[in-house]
Amino acid sequence: MSSKPPSNKEFFLRYASLGSQILAGLGLAVFGGLKADYWLHTLPLFSCALPLLLLTGMFYKLFRDTDKNHQDEK
């Protein structure tokens, strides 16, 4: 049984959703980092570290998801 390939609309919605998650997450990470830096009286440590941690996690998730889909096609 072969499943029909996903349409362009499904690809668009999937990656548009991922882009929205990255933008919202980055905004919250920078905001939270600025508030933490202000509260702890630190240099912009958290404002830099939190977005980097978020991007690392998001790219890991992206690579894991695309690899799994690539294996399903074989």
Backbone as ProteinMPNN parsed JSONL, in Angstrom:
{"seq_chain_A": "MSSKPPSNKEFFLRYASLGSQILAGLGLAVFGGLKADYWLHTLPLFSCALPLLLLTGMFYKLFRDTDKNHQDEK", "coords_chain_A": {"N_chain_A": [[0.835, -1.178, 0.0], [0.771, 2.006, -1.01], [1.108, 5.264, 0.131], [-0.372, 8.377, -0.769], [1.591, 11.09, -2.02], [2.421, 13.989, -0.005], [0.723, 17.104, -0.455], [1.574, 20.324, -1.912], [0.436, 22.297, -0.372], [0.254, 21.141, 2.168], [2.988, 20.889, 2.797], [3.667, 23.616, 2.841], [2.057, 24.59, 4.963], [3.118, 23.11, 7.068], [5.834, 23.979, 7.293], [5.455, 26.713, 7.557], [4.212, 26.763, 9.996], [6.321, 25.835, 11.605], [8.141, 27.95, 11.243], [6.698, 30.023, 12.454], [6.653, 29.096, 15.084], [9.38, 29.234, 15.704], [9.869, 32.018, 15.503], [8.109, 33.049, 17.494], [9.097, 31.708, 19.74], [11.74, 32.7, 19.844], [11.238, 35.4, 20.326], [10.028, 35.256, 22.877], [12.164, 34.102, 24.296], [14.18, 36.066, 24.131], [12.872, 38.193, 25.405], [12.423, 37.043, 27.956], [15.096, 36.596, 28.655], [16.096, 39.222, 28.772], [14.578, 40.215, 30.904], [15.471, 38.493, 32.951], [18.19, 39.168, 33.036], [17.982, 41.839, 33.847], [16.798, 41.504, 36.356], [18.703, 39.948, 37.744], [20.897, 41.549, 37.575], [22.963, 41.206, 35.647], [25.346, 40.992, 32.951], [24.433, 41.045, 29.437], [23.888, 38.203, 29.527], [21.864, 36.145, 29.795], [20.143, 37.092, 27.838], [21.458, 36.451, 25.542], [22.082, 33.738, 25.807], [19.667, 32.249, 26.203], [18.126, 32.51, 23.702], [19.982, 31.192, 22.018], [20.034, 28.602, 23.09], [17.374, 27.908, 22.598], [17.316, 27.984, 19.762], [19.122, 25.927, 19.213], [17.729, 23.691, 20.214], [15.434, 23.805, 18.561], [16.524, 23.422, 15.981], [17.575, 20.893, 16.31], [15.204, 19.449, 16.657], [14.05, 19.945, 14.135], [15.905, 18.683, 12.377], [15.694, 16.054, 13.296], [12.986, 15.485, 12.747], [12.86, 15.795, 9.926], [14.657, 13.842, 9.128], [13.37, 11.515, 9.96], [11.127, 11.533, 8.301], [12.387, 11.26, 5.862], [13.375, 8.669, 6.052], [10.999, 7.256, 6.087], [10.134, 7.441, 3.474], [11.701, 5.697, 2.023]], "CA_chain_A": [[0.0, 0.0, 0.0], [1.544, 3.244, -1.063], [0.315, 6.438, 0.474], [-0.16, 9.422, -1.765], [2.544, 12.081, -1.525], [1.793, 15.199, 0.534], [0.567, 18.196, -1.415], [2.36, 21.527, -1.631], [-0.232, 23.03, 0.703], [0.65, 20.516, 3.432], [4.365, 21.301, 3.065], [3.649, 25.03, 3.189], [1.503, 24.747, 6.31], [4.036, 22.513, 8.038], [6.996, 24.827, 7.494], [4.976, 27.999, 8.062], [4.005, 26.541, 11.418], [7.637, 25.773, 12.233], [8.67, 29.311, 11.244], [5.969, 30.78, 13.476], [7.123, 28.635, 16.386], [10.726, 29.76, 15.925], [9.772, 33.454, 15.774], [7.485, 33.261, 18.806], [10.039, 31.238, 20.757], [12.85, 33.649, 19.946], [10.734, 36.593, 21.001], [9.876, 34.971, 24.315], [13.481, 33.853, 24.882], [14.864, 37.352, 24.285], [12.163, 38.935, 26.45], [12.743, 36.418, 29.239], [16.501, 36.84, 28.93], [16.258, 40.612, 29.208], [14.015, 40.337, 32.259], [16.369, 37.796, 33.883], [19.394, 39.987, 33.173], [17.634, 43.009, 34.654], [16.52, 41.063, 37.723], [19.93, 39.444, 38.356], [21.941, 42.558, 37.367], [24.068, 40.594, 34.913], [25.547, 41.444, 31.577], [23.417, 40.376, 28.618], [24.185, 36.771, 29.499], [20.658, 35.372, 29.516], [19.553, 37.536, 26.568], [22.16, 35.745, 24.457], [22.096, 32.288, 26.024], [18.343, 31.64, 26.019], [17.808, 32.298, 22.278], [20.87, 30.177, 21.448], [19.525, 27.3, 23.532], [16.13, 27.658, 21.873], [17.644, 27.654, 18.372], [19.735, 24.597, 19.207], [16.647, 22.721, 20.365], [14.556, 23.818, 17.383], [17.215, 22.799, 14.857], [17.626, 19.456, 16.604], [13.863, 18.93, 16.343], [13.882, 20.005, 12.688], [16.71, 17.627, 11.764], [15.116, 14.763, 13.671], [11.725, 15.305, 12.011], [13.095, 15.607, 8.497], [15.314, 12.563, 8.948], [12.359, 10.479, 10.108], [10.319, 11.55, 7.077], [13.217, 10.744, 4.781], [13.449, 7.216, 6.213], [9.689, 6.686, 5.752], [9.96, 7.401, 2.027], [12.482, 4.599, 1.431]], "C_chain_A": [[0.881, 1.243, 0.0], [0.622, 4.407, -0.729], [0.607, 7.53, -0.548], [0.764, 10.488, -1.182], [1.822, 13.324, -1.008], [1.751, 16.305, -0.513], [1.45, 19.382, -1.017], [1.762, 22.327, -0.48], [0.166, 22.461, 2.067], [2.082, 20.88, 3.799], [4.413, 22.754, 3.526], [3.155, 25.229, 4.616], [2.454, 24.204, 7.373], [5.215, 23.441, 8.33], [6.622, 26.238, 7.916], [4.734, 27.902, 9.562], [5.336, 26.511, 12.162], [8.27, 27.162, 12.306], [8.0, 30.18, 12.301], [6.424, 30.386, 14.876], [8.503, 29.198, 16.697], [10.666, 31.247, 16.263], [9.174, 33.741, 17.151], [8.429, 32.834, 19.925], [11.205, 32.181, 20.943], [12.42, 34.926, 20.655], [10.595, 36.392, 22.499], [11.223, 34.746, 24.997], [14.246, 35.161, 25.092], [14.199, 38.167, 25.393], [12.487, 38.365, 27.827], [14.192, 36.633, 29.636], [16.758, 38.258, 29.404], [15.728, 40.821, 30.623], [14.919, 39.662, 33.294], [17.658, 38.59, 34.098], [19.131, 41.217, 34.032], [17.461, 42.617, 36.123], [17.789, 40.627, 38.448], [21.101, 40.419, 38.235], [23.177, 41.952, 36.71], [24.24, 41.289, 33.57], [24.501, 40.749, 30.705], [23.711, 38.887, 28.428], [22.957, 35.964, 29.09], [19.999, 35.795, 28.204], [20.231, 36.887, 25.38], [22.024, 34.234, 24.586], [20.739, 31.641, 25.755], [17.958, 31.482, 24.544], [18.712, 31.254, 21.622], [20.439, 28.77, 21.845], [18.244, 26.93, 22.785], [16.418, 27.262, 20.426], [18.278, 26.276, 18.259], [18.665, 23.515, 19.307], [15.743, 22.65, 19.153], [15.229, 23.16, 16.183], [17.368, 21.302, 15.07], [16.292, 18.807, 16.247], [13.636, 18.9, 14.831], [14.656, 18.89, 12.002], [16.144, 16.245, 12.075], [13.836, 14.48, 12.89], [11.964, 15.056, 10.529], [13.808, 14.295, 8.218], [14.308, 11.417, 9.035], [11.486, 10.405, 8.855], [11.1, 11.006, 5.911], [13.303, 9.23, 4.862], [12.123, 6.565, 5.853], [9.484, 6.568, 4.25], [10.682, 6.222, 1.383], [11.751, 3.296, 1.488]], "O_chain_A": [[1.647, 1.473, 0.936], [-0.491, 4.511, -1.243], [1.697, 7.594, -1.116], [0.722, 10.756, 0.018], [0.751, 13.677, -1.5], [2.646, 16.417, -1.352], [1.998, 19.422, 0.085], [2.485, 22.956, 0.292], [0.388, 23.216, 3.014], [2.376, 21.151, 4.964], [5.113, 23.086, 4.483], [3.772, 25.961, 5.39], [2.576, 24.779, 8.454], [5.555, 23.663, 9.493], [7.418, 26.902, 8.581], [5.015, 28.84, 10.307], [5.459, 27.101, 13.235], [8.871, 27.514, 13.321], [8.66, 30.979, 12.966], [6.565, 31.24, 15.751], [8.768, 29.597, 17.831], [11.33, 31.697, 17.197], [9.684, 34.585, 17.887], [8.545, 33.521, 20.941], [11.622, 32.44, 22.073], [13.154, 35.464, 21.484], [10.99, 37.246, 23.292], [11.412, 35.151, 26.144], [14.891, 35.34, 26.126], [14.884, 38.764, 26.223], [12.79, 39.112, 28.757], [14.494, 36.83, 30.813], [17.543, 38.478, 30.327], [16.344, 41.512, 31.435], [15.114, 40.193, 34.387], [18.158, 38.672, 35.22], [19.967, 41.593, 34.854], [17.927, 43.32, 37.019], [17.943, 40.902, 39.638], [22.187, 40.14, 38.744], [24.3, 42.162, 37.167], [23.391, 42.062, 33.128], [23.745, 39.924, 31.218], [23.773, 38.39, 27.303], [23.013, 35.185, 28.139], [19.373, 34.978, 27.529], [19.631, 36.784, 24.31], [21.867, 33.533, 23.587], [20.68, 30.579, 25.134], [17.499, 30.406, 24.16], [18.256, 30.505, 20.758], [20.475, 27.852, 21.026], [18.056, 25.78, 22.39], [15.829, 26.308, 19.918], [18.0, 25.538, 17.314], [18.697, 22.535, 18.563], [15.326, 21.564, 18.751], [14.583, 22.418, 15.442], [17.3, 20.527, 14.116], [16.253, 17.751, 15.615], [13.088, 17.93, 14.307], [14.112, 18.215, 11.127], [16.12, 15.37, 11.21], [13.627, 13.36, 12.424], [11.324, 14.185, 9.94], [13.587, 13.691, 7.169], [14.388, 10.459, 8.267], [11.147, 9.311, 8.404], [10.527, 10.347, 5.044], [13.304, 8.566, 3.825], [12.109, 5.437, 5.362], [8.745, 5.696, 3.793], [10.3, 5.794, 0.293], [12.27, 2.277, 1.033]]}, "name": "protein", "num_of_chains": 1, "seq": "MSSKPPSNKEFFLRYASLGSQILAGLGLAVFGGLKADYWLHTLPLFSCALPLLLLTGMFYKLFRDTDKNHQDEK"}
